[in-house]
Amino acid sequence: MSDAIIRTVGLTKAFSGVQVLKDISVEIREGEILGLIGENGAGKSTFVKLINGTYAPTSGEIAFSGITQRKGIATIPQEISLVGDLNVYENILLGHEIKANRFFLDRAAMRERAGRLLRELHTSIDPDERIDRLSVAQKRMVEIAKALSHDAKVLIMDEPTASLTQNEINVLLHLMRQMKKRGVTIIFVSHRLKEIKQVCDRVMVLRDGDLISIGPASELTEAEMARRMVGRELDMVFPPKATPKRQQVLKVQGLSVEGVLSDISFELWKGEVLGFSGLMGSGRTELAEAIIGIRRRTAGRVFVGEREVDIRRPSDAVRCGIAYLSEDRQGIGV
């Protein structure tokens, strides 16, 4: 392992007098994958935003070796921040477009460059497709390709595997290992401790803005990581499942959405957890959207209890006692 590429001394950040990061002093080594873990609100995103220059520290210092905050650091943000009206290749190369001359873009070269990056991620996304026509998982892959396009020396990945399939996650972890071999330093923020254990050299644990520990991933089990994150023993991560009652709460018959879903039927019982699985683009999200009235269905009936209901918009679903937590907080969620 090489010398430190980033060093923080007494790094502190406060918002309106409330400290969210307290006196953090760490060294991030060149060519390592550093896992950054902690509960929601622990200070993970604040820490990486201080590193990439989004925030200025309230106190403390950040020293860089061989890079500056403006150049050499790329970030895959937690929230998707693509321009919906532009297409994929324009988003990937936004801000560092390939030019044919002083006035015109070399769009053919941009398409080729974006396509090559997408192929590295083993995704079949069309570089000419508009961003607002992509799924959340596809947008996430475009964000990753955009970060890779910078050829950065430091890559910050803030929850990059959220919404990805297991196959896509495996491809991304493999790509991280390849970048490490090329000397790229990666800060990997994730709640998925299995991924942290698989790919990281060291693990940095934050809790309530405090640095709890930083050390080799090989010396920590997933259980120990979780204990350090929450500050107590976790005897029971998930409570035991209740036995579903033979009481129907939701029934869907023959639901279809033109070009997406065909003749979907199922029943949901009181107290039951019903899972829907499938590859990206298989129709899972579209099914949920059709049930709650975001997406227009071309056929099908929906029953709440024993009563058939006519749900044409989300407000109808709410009145029927159906709530929806979307995969996209900034789009459908809003």
Secondary structure as GFF3:
##gff-version 3
##sequence-region A 1 334
A	DSSP	beta_strand	4	15	.	.	.	ID=ss1
A	DSSP	beta_strand	18	29	.	.	.	ID=ss2
A	DSSP	beta_strand	33	37	.	.	.	ID=ss3
A	DSSP	alpha_helix	44	51	.	.	.	ID=ss4
A	DSSP	beta_strand	59	64	.	.	.	ID=ss5
A	DSSP	beta_strand	73	76	.	.	.	ID=ss6
A	DSSP	alpha_helix	88	92	.	.	.	ID=ss7
A	DSSP	alpha_helix	107	120	.	.	.	ID=ss8
A	DSSP	three_ten_helix	131	133	.	.	.	ID=ss9
A	DSSP	alpha_helix	136	148	.	.	.	ID=ss10
A	DSSP	beta_strand	154	158	.	.	.	ID=ss11
A	DSSP	alpha_helix	166	181	.	.	.	ID=ss12
A	DSSP	beta_strand	185	189	.	.	.	ID=ss13
A	DSSP	alpha_helix	193	199	.	.	.	ID=ss14
A	DSSP	beta_strand	202	207	.	.	.	ID=ss15
A	DSSP	beta_strand	210	216	.	.	.	ID=ss16
A	DSSP	three_ten_helix	217	219	.	.	.	ID=ss17
A	DSSP	alpha_helix	222	230	.	.	.	ID=ss18
A	DSSP	beta_strand	248	257	.	.	.	ID=ss19
A	DSSP	beta_strand	261	269	.	.	.	ID=ss20
A	DSSP	alpha_helix	284	292	.	.	.	ID=ss21
A	DSSP	beta_strand	299	304	.	.	.	ID=ss22
A	DSSP	beta_strand	307	309	.	.	.	ID=ss23
A	DSSP	alpha_helix	314	319	.	.	.	ID=ss24
###
